[in-house]
Amino acid sequence: MTDEDIQKTTQDPSKASLDDKDRGMVVFVMNAIKKPNDVTQTDVDGLRSLGWTDNDILDAMSHAASMVSASILMKTFKMDIAC
């Protein structure tokens, strides 16, 4: 993906230049990170219908949550400021 593709994906993950399966996971994860209480069983079932396993879904969410966690730590300790 180009930097432009990544920027577009960040703005609207449903338009990511990925296949349907991968796009579905990206949309799910980005929505879940922003609004975890809004995730429904239907959302998870939708990923399963695309071929993702429960392990895949948990793994993707774990990685996403870790990235958010690292970002918070870096911001807290001002590690995100270029030297």
PyMOL Python script that loads the backbone (N, CA, C, O; Angstrom):
from pymol import cmd

cmd.read_pdbstr("""\
ATOM      1  N   MET A   1       0.842  -1.182   0.000  1.00  0.00           N
ATOM      2  CA  MET A   1       0.000   0.000   0.000  1.00  0.00           C
ATOM      3  C   MET A   1       0.889   1.248   0.000  1.00  0.00           C
ATOM      4  O   MET A   1       1.941   1.285   0.638  1.00  0.00           O
ATOM      5  N   THR A   2       0.441   2.245  -0.720  1.00  0.00           N
ATOM      6  CA  THR A   2       1.147   3.521  -0.725  1.00  0.00           C
ATOM      7  C   THR A   2       0.729   4.328   0.502  1.00  0.00           C
ATOM      8  O   THR A   2      -0.235   3.984   1.186  1.00  0.00           O
ATOM      9  N   ASP A   3       1.462   5.400   0.769  1.00  0.00           N
ATOM     10  CA  ASP A   3       1.073   6.289   1.868  1.00  0.00           C
ATOM     11  C   ASP A   3      -0.330   6.842   1.635  1.00  0.00           C
ATOM     12  O   ASP A   3      -1.107   7.005   2.576  1.00  0.00           O
ATOM     13  N   GLU A   4      -0.644   7.125   0.376  1.00  0.00           N
ATOM     14  CA  GLU A   4      -1.978   7.631   0.034  1.00  0.00           C
ATOM     15  C   GLU A   4      -3.054   6.584   0.327  1.00  0.00           C
ATOM     16  O   GLU A   4      -4.120   6.917   0.846  1.00  0.00           O
ATOM     17  N   ASP A   5      -2.778   5.318  -0.004  1.00  0.00           N
ATOM     18  CA  ASP A   5      -3.717   4.229   0.288  1.00  0.00           C
ATOM     19  C   ASP A   5      -3.959   4.113   1.790  1.00  0.00           C
ATOM     20  O   ASP A   5      -5.091   3.917   2.232  1.00  0.00           O
ATOM     21  N   ILE A   6      -2.901   4.235   2.557  1.00  0.00           N
ATOM     22  CA  ILE A   6      -3.016   4.131   4.021  1.00  0.00           C
ATOM     23  C   ILE A   6      -3.851   5.284   4.558  1.00  0.00           C
ATOM     24  O   ILE A   6      -4.702   5.088   5.425  1.00  0.00           O
ATOM     25  N   GLN A   7      -3.608   6.488   4.043  1.00  0.00           N
ATOM     26  CA  GLN A   7      -4.387   7.654   4.479  1.00  0.00           C
ATOM     27  C   GLN A   7      -5.864   7.478   4.153  1.00  0.00           C
ATOM     28  O   GLN A   7      -6.725   7.774   4.982  1.00  0.00           O
ATOM     29  N   LYS A   8      -6.158   6.999   2.953  1.00  0.00           N
ATOM     30  CA  LYS A   8      -7.554   6.764   2.561  1.00  0.00           C
ATOM     31  C   LYS A   8      -8.191   5.697   3.448  1.00  0.00           C
ATOM     32  O   LYS A   8      -9.350   5.829   3.842  1.00  0.00           O
ATOM     33  N   THR A   9      -7.452   4.659   3.757  1.00  0.00           N
ATOM     34  CA  THR A   9      -7.968   3.589   4.607  1.00  0.00           C
ATOM     35  C   THR A   9      -8.269   4.115   5.998  1.00  0.00           C
ATOM     36  O   THR A   9      -9.270   3.733   6.604  1.00  0.00           O
ATOM     37  N   THR A  10      -7.420   4.981   6.504  1.00  0.00           N
ATOM     38  CA  THR A  10      -7.643   5.574   7.821  1.00  0.00           C
ATOM     39  C   THR A  10      -8.914   6.412   7.827  1.00  0.00           C
ATOM     40  O   THR A  10      -9.677   6.391   8.792  1.00  0.00           O
ATOM     41  N   GLN A  11      -9.134   7.148   6.746  1.00  0.00           N
ATOM     42  CA  GLN A  11     -10.311   8.012   6.654  1.00  0.00           C
ATOM     43  C   GLN A  11     -11.592   7.218   6.446  1.00  0.00           C
ATOM     44  O   GLN A  11     -12.628   7.545   7.026  1.00  0.00           O
ATOM     45  N   ASP A  12     -11.527   6.177   5.621  1.00  0.00           N
ATOM     46  CA  ASP A  12     -12.712   5.367   5.342  1.00  0.00           C
ATOM     47  C   ASP A  12     -12.268   3.931   5.054  1.00  0.00           C
ATOM     48  O   ASP A  12     -11.998   3.577   3.907  1.00  0.00           O
ATOM     49  N   PRO A  13     -12.196   3.108   6.103  1.00  0.00           N
ATOM     50  CA  PRO A  13     -11.694   1.742   5.926  1.00  0.00           C
ATOM     51  C   PRO A  13     -12.530   0.908   4.961  1.00  0.00           C
ATOM     52  O   PRO A  13     -12.033  -0.076   4.413  1.00  0.00           O
ATOM     53  N   SER A  14     -13.768   1.278   4.746  1.00  0.00           N
ATOM     54  CA  SER A  14     -14.607   0.501   3.829  1.00  0.00           C
ATOM     55  C   SER A  14     -14.173   0.665   2.376  1.00  0.00           C
ATOM     56  O   SER A  14     -14.625  -0.070   1.499  1.00  0.00           O
ATOM     57  N   LYS A  15     -13.295   1.631   2.130  1.00  0.00           N
ATOM     58  CA  LYS A  15     -12.796   1.855   0.770  1.00  0.00           C
ATOM     59  C   LYS A  15     -11.328   1.451   0.623  1.00  0.00           C
ATOM     60  O   LYS A  15     -10.659   1.844  -0.333  1.00  0.00           O
ATOM     61  N   ALA A  16     -10.844   0.671   1.569  1.00  0.00           N
ATOM     62  CA  ALA A  16      -9.445   0.225   1.522  1.00  0.00           C
ATOM     63  C   ALA A  16      -9.211  -0.601   0.264  1.00  0.00           C
ATOM     64  O   ALA A  16     -10.076  -1.367  -0.161  1.00  0.00           O
ATOM     65  N   SER A  17      -8.037  -0.436  -0.321  1.00  0.00           N
ATOM     66  CA  SER A  17      -7.717  -1.190  -1.538  1.00  0.00           C
ATOM     67  C   SER A  17      -7.224  -2.591  -1.159  1.00  0.00           C
ATOM     68  O   SER A  17      -6.065  -2.950  -1.367  1.00  0.00           O
ATOM     69  N   LEU A  18      -8.145  -3.354  -0.601  1.00  0.00           N
ATOM     70  CA  LEU A  18      -7.896  -4.728  -0.158  1.00  0.00           C
ATOM     71  C   LEU A  18      -8.999  -5.621  -0.712  1.00  0.00           C
ATOM     72  O   LEU A  18     -10.020  -5.132  -1.196  1.00  0.00           O
ATOM     73  N   ASP A  19      -8.785  -6.936  -0.640  1.00  0.00           N
ATOM     74  CA  ASP A  19      -9.875  -7.828  -1.038  1.00  0.00           C
ATOM     75  C   ASP A  19     -10.975  -7.762   0.023  1.00  0.00           C
ATOM     76  O   ASP A  19     -10.757  -7.230   1.111  1.00  0.00           O
ATOM     77  N   ASP A  20     -12.137  -8.292  -0.290  1.00  0.00           N
ATOM     78  CA  ASP A  20     -13.298  -8.188   0.607  1.00  0.00           C
ATOM     79  C   ASP A  20     -13.014  -8.755   1.991  1.00  0.00           C
ATOM     80  O   ASP A  20     -13.427  -8.180   2.998  1.00  0.00           O
ATOM     81  N   LYS A  21     -12.313  -9.877   2.042  1.00  0.00           N
ATOM     82  CA  LYS A  21     -12.021 -10.528   3.322  1.00  0.00           C
ATOM     83  C   LYS A  21     -11.175  -9.610   4.208  1.00  0.00           C
ATOM     84  O   LYS A  21     -11.524  -9.361   5.362  1.00  0.00           O
ATOM     85  N   ASP A  22     -10.066  -9.109   3.667  1.00  0.00           N
ATOM     86  CA  ASP A  22      -9.184  -8.260   4.461  1.00  0.00           C
ATOM     87  C   ASP A  22      -9.838  -6.925   4.799  1.00  0.00           C
ATOM     88  O   ASP A  22      -9.686  -6.413   5.908  1.00  0.00           O
ATOM     89  N   ARG A  23     -10.563  -6.369   3.839  1.00  0.00           N
ATOM     90  CA  ARG A  23     -11.269  -5.107   4.093  1.00  0.00           C
ATOM     91  C   ARG A  23     -12.270  -5.278   5.232  1.00  0.00           C
ATOM     92  O   ARG A  23     -12.402  -4.400   6.085  1.00  0.00           O
ATOM     93  N   GLY A  24     -12.965  -6.396   5.244  1.00  0.00           N
ATOM     94  CA  GLY A  24     -13.926  -6.663   6.315  1.00  0.00           C
ATOM     95  C   GLY A  24     -13.269  -6.664   7.684  1.00  0.00           C
ATOM     96  O   GLY A  24     -13.820  -6.133   8.648  1.00  0.00           O
ATOM     97  N   MET A  25     -12.084  -7.265   7.763  1.00  0.00           N
ATOM     98  CA  MET A  25     -11.372  -7.291   9.045  1.00  0.00           C
ATOM     99  C   MET A  25     -10.913  -5.898   9.435  1.00  0.00           C
ATOM    100  O   MET A  25     -11.030  -5.515  10.599  1.00  0.00           O
ATOM    101  N   VAL A  26     -10.396  -5.134   8.488  1.00  0.00           N
ATOM    102  CA  VAL A  26      -9.936  -3.773   8.790  1.00  0.00           C
ATOM    103  C   VAL A  26     -11.101  -2.917   9.282  1.00  0.00           C
ATOM    104  O   VAL A  26     -10.967  -2.193  10.269  1.00  0.00           O
ATOM    105  N   VAL A  27     -12.217  -2.997   8.613  1.00  0.00           N
ATOM    106  CA  VAL A  27     -13.395  -2.221   9.029  1.00  0.00           C
ATOM    107  C   VAL A  27     -13.820  -2.633  10.439  1.00  0.00           C
ATOM    108  O   VAL A  27     -14.080  -1.780  11.287  1.00  0.00           O
ATOM    109  N   PHE A  28     -13.889  -3.939  10.683  1.00  0.00           N
ATOM    110  CA  PHE A  28     -14.291  -4.431  11.999  1.00  0.00           C
ATOM    111  C   PHE A  28     -13.357  -3.905  13.087  1.00  0.00           C
ATOM    112  O   PHE A  28     -13.805  -3.357  14.094  1.00  0.00           O
ATOM    113  N   VAL A  29     -12.063  -4.079  12.872  1.00  0.00           N
ATOM    114  CA  VAL A  29     -11.083  -3.702  13.902  1.00  0.00           C
ATOM    115  C   VAL A  29     -11.111  -2.201  14.163  1.00  0.00           C
ATOM    116  O   VAL A  29     -11.098  -1.774  15.317  1.00  0.00           O
ATOM    117  N   MET A  30     -11.150  -1.408  13.115  1.00  0.00           N
ATOM    118  CA  MET A  30     -11.154   0.039  13.319  1.00  0.00           C
ATOM    119  C   MET A  30     -12.423   0.501  14.035  1.00  0.00           C
ATOM    120  O   MET A  30     -12.373   1.388  14.887  1.00  0.00           O
ATOM    121  N   ASN A  31     -13.548  -0.098  13.689  1.00  0.00           N
ATOM    122  CA  ASN A  31     -14.791   0.234  14.392  1.00  0.00           C
ATOM    123  C   ASN A  31     -14.738  -0.215  15.846  1.00  0.00           C
ATOM    124  O   ASN A  31     -15.166   0.511  16.743  1.00  0.00           O
ATOM    125  N   ALA A  32     -14.213  -1.408  16.073  1.00  0.00           N
ATOM    126  CA  ALA A  32     -14.159  -1.955  17.428  1.00  0.00           C
ATOM    127  C   ALA A  32     -13.223  -1.151  18.322  1.00  0.00           C
ATOM    128  O   ALA A  32     -13.498  -0.971  19.508  1.00  0.00           O
ATOM    129  N   ILE A  33     -12.127  -0.671  17.761  1.00  0.00           N
ATOM    130  CA  ILE A  33     -11.198   0.148  18.550  1.00  0.00           C
ATOM    131  C   ILE A  33     -11.849   1.467  18.947  1.00  0.00           C
ATOM    132  O   ILE A  33     -11.665   1.949  20.064  1.00  0.00           O
ATOM    133  N   LYS A  34     -12.608   2.044  18.027  1.00  0.00           N
ATOM    134  CA  LYS A  34     -13.258   3.331  18.296  1.00  0.00           C
ATOM    135  C   LYS A  34     -14.464   3.193  19.214  1.00  0.00           C
ATOM    136  O   LYS A  34     -14.665   4.017  20.107  1.00  0.00           O
ATOM    137  N   LYS A  35     -15.277   2.140  18.995  1.00  0.00           N
ATOM    138  CA  LYS A  35     -16.515   1.975  19.753  1.00  0.00           C
ATOM    139  C   LYS A  35     -16.720   0.503  20.117  1.00  0.00           C
ATOM    140  O   LYS A  35     -17.580  -0.166  19.545  1.00  0.00           O
ATOM    141  N   PRO A  36     -15.934   0.006  21.065  1.00  0.00           N
ATOM    142  CA  PRO A  36     -16.013  -1.421  21.403  1.00  0.00           C
ATOM    143  C   PRO A  36     -17.402  -1.870  21.891  1.00  0.00           C
ATOM    144  O   PRO A  36     -17.786  -3.020  21.682  1.00  0.00           O
ATOM    145  N   ASN A  37     -18.129  -0.994  22.518  1.00  0.00           N
ATOM    146  CA  ASN A  37     -19.451  -1.371  23.024  1.00  0.00           C
ATOM    147  C   ASN A  37     -20.487  -1.541  21.910  1.00  0.00           C
ATOM    148  O   ASN A  37     -21.564  -2.095  22.132  1.00  0.00           O
ATOM    149  N   ASP A  38     -20.152  -1.062  20.720  1.00  0.00           N
ATOM    150  CA  ASP A  38     -21.083  -1.172  19.598  1.00  0.00           C
ATOM    151  C   ASP A  38     -20.929  -2.470  18.809  1.00  0.00           C
ATOM    152  O   ASP A  38     -21.740  -2.756  17.927  1.00  0.00           O
ATOM    153  N   VAL A  39     -19.891  -3.263  19.119  1.00  0.00           N
ATOM    154  CA  VAL A  39     -19.667  -4.524  18.400  1.00  0.00           C
ATOM    155  C   VAL A  39     -20.782  -5.502  18.752  1.00  0.00           C
ATOM    156  O   VAL A  39     -21.125  -5.677  19.921  1.00  0.00           O
ATOM    157  N   THR A  40     -21.341  -6.136  17.721  1.00  0.00           N
ATOM    158  CA  THR A  40     -22.421  -7.096  17.934  1.00  0.00           C
ATOM    159  C   THR A  40     -22.007  -8.478  17.440  1.00  0.00           C
ATOM    160  O   THR A  40     -21.003  -8.639  16.746  1.00  0.00           O
ATOM    161  N   GLN A  41     -22.797  -9.452  17.812  1.00  0.00           N
ATOM    162  CA  GLN A  41     -22.564 -10.808  17.330  1.00  0.00           C
ATOM    163  C   GLN A  41     -22.661 -10.862  15.808  1.00  0.00           C
ATOM    164  O   GLN A  41     -21.956 -11.637  15.162  1.00  0.00           O
ATOM    165  N   THR A  42     -23.525 -10.048  15.249  1.00  0.00           N
ATOM    166  CA  THR A  42     -23.668  -9.980  13.800  1.00  0.00           C
ATOM    167  C   THR A  42     -22.359  -9.534  13.146  1.00  0.00           C
ATOM    168  O   THR A  42     -21.990 -10.037  12.085  1.00  0.00           O
ATOM    169  N   ASP A  43     -21.663  -8.599  13.776  1.00  0.00           N
ATOM    170  CA  ASP A  43     -20.367  -8.144  13.254  1.00  0.00           C
ATOM    171  C   ASP A  43     -19.366  -9.297  13.215  1.00  0.00           C
ATOM    172  O   ASP A  43     -18.672  -9.494  12.218  1.00  0.00           O
ATOM    173  N   VAL A  44     -19.300 -10.047  14.298  1.00  0.00           N
ATOM    174  CA  VAL A  44     -18.377 -11.184  14.380  1.00  0.00           C
ATOM    175  C   VAL A  44     -18.787 -12.260  13.377  1.00  0.00           C
ATOM    176  O   VAL A  44     -17.942 -12.839  12.694  1.00  0.00           O
ATOM    177  N   ASP A  45     -20.070 -12.517  13.297  1.00  0.00           N
ATOM    178  CA  ASP A  45     -20.557 -13.513  12.326  1.00  0.00           C
ATOM    179  C   ASP A  45     -20.235 -13.100  10.891  1.00  0.00           C
ATOM    180  O   ASP A  45     -19.970 -13.946  10.037  1.00  0.00           O
ATOM    181  N   GLY A  46     -20.262 -11.793  10.636  1.00  0.00           N
ATOM    182  CA  GLY A  46     -19.911 -11.292   9.311  1.00  0.00           C
ATOM    183  C   GLY A  46     -18.471 -11.625   8.948  1.00  0.00           C
ATOM    184  O   GLY A  46     -18.177 -11.982   7.807  1.00  0.00           O
ATOM    185  N   LEU A  47     -17.576 -11.507   9.923  1.00  0.00           N
ATOM    186  CA  LEU A  47     -16.179 -11.873   9.678  1.00  0.00           C
ATOM    187  C   LEU A  47     -16.043 -13.376   9.444  1.00  0.00           C
ATOM    188  O   LEU A  47     -15.288 -13.815   8.576  1.00  0.00           O
ATOM    189  N   ARG A  48     -16.771 -14.146  10.218  1.00  0.00           N
ATOM    190  CA  ARG A  48     -16.736 -15.603  10.022  1.00  0.00           C
ATOM    191  C   ARG A  48     -17.207 -15.966   8.622  1.00  0.00           C
ATOM    192  O   ARG A  48     -16.655 -16.867   7.990  1.00  0.00           O
ATOM    193  N   SER A  49     -18.228 -15.262   8.136  1.00  0.00           N
ATOM    194  CA  SER A  49     -18.756 -15.567   6.801  1.00  0.00           C
ATOM    195  C   SER A  49     -17.749 -15.227   5.701  1.00  0.00           C
ATOM    196  O   SER A  49     -17.841 -15.745   4.588  1.00  0.00           O
ATOM    197  N   LEU A  50     -16.787 -14.354   6.018  1.00  0.00           N
ATOM    198  CA  LEU A  50     -15.735 -14.010   5.069  1.00  0.00           C
ATOM    199  C   LEU A  50     -14.570 -15.005   5.127  1.00  0.00           C
ATOM    200  O   LEU A  50     -13.648 -14.946   4.314  1.00  0.00           O
ATOM    201  N   GLY A  51     -14.628 -15.922   6.106  1.00  0.00           N
ATOM    202  CA  GLY A  51     -13.584 -16.927   6.222  1.00  0.00           C
ATOM    203  C   GLY A  51     -12.637 -16.745   7.388  1.00  0.00           C
ATOM    204  O   GLY A  51     -11.690 -17.517   7.535  1.00  0.00           O
ATOM    205  N   TRP A  52     -12.866 -15.742   8.222  1.00  0.00           N
ATOM    206  CA  TRP A  52     -12.018 -15.534   9.389  1.00  0.00           C
ATOM    207  C   TRP A  52     -12.431 -16.471  10.514  1.00  0.00           C
ATOM    208  O   TRP A  52     -13.616 -16.758  10.687  1.00  0.00           O
ATOM    209  N   THR A  53     -11.472 -16.938  11.264  1.00  0.00           N
ATOM    210  CA  THR A  53     -11.756 -17.788  12.425  1.00  0.00           C
ATOM    211  C   THR A  53     -11.807 -16.920  13.680  1.00  0.00           C
ATOM    212  O   THR A  53     -11.390 -15.762  13.671  1.00  0.00           O
ATOM    213  N   ASP A  54     -12.322 -17.500  14.749  1.00  0.00           N
ATOM    214  CA  ASP A  54     -12.337 -16.768  16.020  1.00  0.00           C
ATOM    215  C   ASP A  54     -10.918 -16.404  16.445  1.00  0.00           C
ATOM    216  O   ASP A  54     -10.687 -15.318  16.977  1.00  0.00           O
ATOM    217  N   ASN A  55      -9.960 -17.313  16.212  1.00  0.00           N
ATOM    218  CA  ASN A  55      -8.568 -17.018  16.551  1.00  0.00           C
ATOM    219  C   ASN A  55      -8.045 -15.838  15.746  1.00  0.00           C
ATOM    220  O   ASN A  55      -7.334 -14.986  16.280  1.00  0.00           O
ATOM    221  N   ASP A  56      -8.394 -15.784  14.461  1.00  0.00           N
ATOM    222  CA  ASP A  56      -7.979 -14.659  13.614  1.00  0.00           C
ATOM    223  C   ASP A  56      -8.534 -13.341  14.149  1.00  0.00           C
ATOM    224  O   ASP A  56      -7.821 -12.340  14.228  1.00  0.00           O
ATOM    225  N   ILE A  57      -9.796 -13.356  14.509  1.00  0.00           N
ATOM    226  CA  ILE A  57     -10.469 -12.140  14.987  1.00  0.00           C
ATOM    227  C   ILE A  57      -9.849 -11.672  16.291  1.00  0.00           C
ATOM    228  O   ILE A  57      -9.574 -10.484  16.460  1.00  0.00           O
ATOM    229  N   LEU A  58      -9.629 -12.595  17.211  1.00  0.00           N
ATOM    230  CA  LEU A  58      -9.006 -12.253  18.489  1.00  0.00           C
ATOM    231  C   LEU A  58      -7.588 -11.733  18.264  1.00  0.00           C
ATOM    232  O   LEU A  58      -7.179 -10.755  18.890  1.00  0.00           O
ATOM    233  N   ASP A  59      -6.844 -12.377  17.378  1.00  0.00           N
ATOM    234  CA  ASP A  59      -5.479 -11.958  17.089  1.00  0.00           C
ATOM    235  C   ASP A  59      -5.453 -10.542  16.520  1.00  0.00           C
ATOM    236  O   ASP A  59      -4.635  -9.721  16.936  1.00  0.00           O
ATOM    237  N   ALA A  60      -6.335 -10.256  15.581  1.00  0.00           N
ATOM    238  CA  ALA A  60      -6.386  -8.917  14.982  1.00  0.00           C
ATOM    239  C   ALA A  60      -6.723  -7.863  16.035  1.00  0.00           C
ATOM    240  O   ALA A  60      -6.110  -6.796  16.068  1.00  0.00           O
ATOM    241  N   MET A  61      -7.689  -8.161  16.885  1.00  0.00           N
ATOM    242  CA  MET A  61      -8.069  -7.208  17.932  1.00  0.00           C
ATOM    243  C   MET A  61      -6.955  -7.034  18.953  1.00  0.00           C
ATOM    244  O   MET A  61      -6.732  -5.931  19.453  1.00  0.00           O
ATOM    245  N   SER A  62      -6.267  -8.103  19.258  1.00  0.00           N
ATOM    246  CA  SER A  62      -5.153  -8.029  20.206  1.00  0.00           C
ATOM    247  C   SER A  62      -4.056  -7.118  19.666  1.00  0.00           C
ATOM    248  O   SER A  62      -3.524  -6.281  20.394  1.00  0.00           O
ATOM    249  N   HIS A  63      -3.720  -7.283  18.388  1.00  0.00           N
ATOM    250  CA  HIS A  63      -2.702  -6.426  17.784  1.00  0.00           C
ATOM    251  C   HIS A  63      -3.161  -4.967  17.761  1.00  0.00           C
ATOM    252  O   HIS A  63      -2.379  -4.066  18.063  1.00  0.00           O
ATOM    253  N   ALA A  64      -4.399  -4.737  17.413  1.00  0.00           N
ATOM    254  CA  ALA A  64      -4.922  -3.372  17.358  1.00  0.00           C
ATOM    255  C   ALA A  64      -4.913  -2.724  18.740  1.00  0.00           C
ATOM    256  O   ALA A  64      -4.515  -1.568  18.886  1.00  0.00           O
ATOM    257  N   ALA A  65      -5.347  -3.459  19.740  1.00  0.00           N
ATOM    258  CA  ALA A  65      -5.367  -2.929  21.107  1.00  0.00           C
ATOM    259  C   ALA A  65      -3.949  -2.635  21.594  1.00  0.00           C
ATOM    260  O   ALA A  65      -3.723  -1.654  22.303  1.00  0.00           O
ATOM    261  N   SER A  66      -3.005  -3.475  21.215  1.00  0.00           N
ATOM    262  CA  SER A  66      -1.606  -3.246  21.593  1.00  0.00           C
ATOM    263  C   SER A  66      -1.069  -1.973  20.952  1.00  0.00           C
ATOM    264  O   SER A  66      -0.319  -1.220  21.573  1.00  0.00           O
ATOM    265  N   MET A  67      -1.458  -1.745  19.713  1.00  0.00           N
ATOM    266  CA  MET A  67      -1.008  -0.532  19.025  1.00  0.00           C
ATOM    267  C   MET A  67      -1.587   0.719  19.694  1.00  0.00           C
ATOM    268  O   MET A  67      -0.893   1.726  19.841  1.00  0.00           O
ATOM    269  N   VAL A  68      -2.841   0.653  20.093  1.00  0.00           N
ATOM    270  CA  VAL A  68      -3.459   1.778  20.781  1.00  0.00           C
ATOM    271  C   VAL A  68      -2.768   1.995  22.124  1.00  0.00           C
ATOM    272  O   VAL A  68      -2.478   3.129  22.506  1.00  0.00           O
ATOM    273  N   SER A  69      -2.509   0.916  22.827  1.00  0.00           N
ATOM    274  CA  SER A  69      -1.832   0.988  24.118  1.00  0.00           C
ATOM    275  C   SER A  69      -0.450   1.630  23.974  1.00  0.00           C
ATOM    276  O   SER A  69      -0.090   2.513  24.753  1.00  0.00           O
ATOM    277  N   ALA A  70       0.315   1.191  22.989  1.00  0.00           N
ATOM    278  CA  ALA A  70       1.646   1.751  22.761  1.00  0.00           C
ATOM    279  C   ALA A  70       1.556   3.234  22.420  1.00  0.00           C
ATOM    280  O   ALA A  70       2.386   4.025  22.868  1.00  0.00           O
ATOM    281  N   SER A  71       0.562   3.610  21.638  1.00  0.00           N
ATOM    282  CA  SER A  71       0.379   5.006  21.265  1.00  0.00           C
ATOM    283  C   SER A  71       0.102   5.870  22.499  1.00  0.00           C
ATOM    284  O   SER A  71       0.638   6.972  22.623  1.00  0.00           O
ATOM    285  N   ILE A  72      -0.723   5.372  23.394  1.00  0.00           N
ATOM    286  CA  ILE A  72      -1.036   6.114  24.619  1.00  0.00           C
ATOM    287  C   ILE A  72       0.219   6.291  25.470  1.00  0.00           C
ATOM    288  O   ILE A  72       0.465   7.377  25.995  1.00  0.00           O
ATOM    289  N   LEU A  73       1.008   5.235  25.609  1.00  0.00           N
ATOM    290  CA  LEU A  73       2.251   5.335  26.378  1.00  0.00           C
ATOM    291  C   LEU A  73       3.210   6.340  25.756  1.00  0.00           C
ATOM    292  O   LEU A  73       3.812   7.150  26.461  1.00  0.00           O
ATOM    293  N   MET A  74       3.352   6.289  24.434  1.00  0.00           N
ATOM    294  CA  MET A  74       4.261   7.209  23.764  1.00  0.00           C
ATOM    295  C   MET A  74       3.809   8.662  23.938  1.00  0.00           C
ATOM    296  O   MET A  74       4.635   9.553  24.136  1.00  0.00           O
ATOM    297  N   LYS A  75       2.516   8.891  23.866  1.00  0.00           N
ATOM    298  CA  LYS A  75       2.002  10.248  24.046  1.00  0.00           C
ATOM    299  C   LYS A  75       2.164  10.707  25.496  1.00  0.00           C
ATOM    300  O   LYS A  75       2.521  11.858  25.750  1.00  0.00           O
ATOM    301  N   THR A  76       1.903   9.818  26.429  1.00  0.00           N
ATOM    302  CA  THR A  76       2.014  10.157  27.846  1.00  0.00           C
ATOM    303  C   THR A  76       3.423  10.608  28.202  1.00  0.00           C
ATOM    304  O   THR A  76       3.608  11.592  28.918  1.00  0.00           O
ATOM    305  N   PHE A  77       4.408   9.882  27.698  1.00  0.00           N
ATOM    306  CA  PHE A  77       5.793  10.179  28.035  1.00  0.00           C
ATOM    307  C   PHE A  77       6.506  10.985  26.946  1.00  0.00           C
ATOM    308  O   PHE A  77       7.734  11.028  26.878  1.00  0.00           O
ATOM    309  N   LYS A  78       5.678  11.632  26.084  1.00  0.00           N
ATOM    310  CA  LYS A  78       6.172  12.541  25.055  1.00  0.00           C
ATOM    311  C   LYS A  78       7.209  11.884  24.153  1.00  0.00           C
ATOM    312  O   LYS A  78       8.140  12.539  23.683  1.00  0.00           O
ATOM    313  N   MET A  79       7.042  10.593  23.918  1.00  0.00           N
ATOM    314  CA  MET A  79       7.946   9.848  23.051  1.00  0.00           C
ATOM    315  C   MET A  79       7.542   9.994  21.585  1.00  0.00           C
ATOM    316  O   MET A  79       8.268   9.551  20.695  1.00  0.00           O
ATOM    317  N   ASP A  80       6.402  10.606  21.332  1.00  0.00           N
ATOM    318  CA  ASP A  80       5.918  10.782  19.965  1.00  0.00           C
ATOM    319  C   ASP A  80       6.413  12.071  19.328  1.00  0.00           C
ATOM    320  O   ASP A  80       6.096  12.362  18.175  1.00  0.00           O
ATOM    321  N   ILE A  81       7.185  12.837  20.074  1.00  0.00           N
ATOM    322  CA  ILE A  81       7.714  14.106  19.579  1.00  0.00           C
ATOM    323  C   ILE A  81       9.083  13.829  18.955  1.00  0.00           C
ATOM    324  O   ILE A  81       9.979  13.293  19.607  1.00  0.00           O
ATOM    325  N   ALA A  82       9.228  14.199  17.693  1.00  0.00           N
ATOM    326  CA  ALA A  82      10.502  13.995  17.007  1.00  0.00           C
ATOM    327  C   ALA A  82      11.598  14.828  17.664  1.00  0.00           C
ATOM    328  O   ALA A  82      11.395  15.986  18.029  1.00  0.00           O
ATOM    329  N   CYS A  83      12.730  14.220  17.799  1.00  0.00           N
ATOM    330  CA  CYS A  83      13.873  14.935  18.418  1.00  0.00           C
ATOM    331  C   CYS A  83      14.744  15.551  17.362  1.00  0.00           C
ATOM    332  O   CYS A  83      15.747  16.189  17.683  1.00  0.00           O
TER     333      CYS A  83
END
""", "prot")
cmd.dss("prot")
cmd.show_as("cartoon", "prot")
cmd.util.cbc("prot")
cmd.orient("prot")
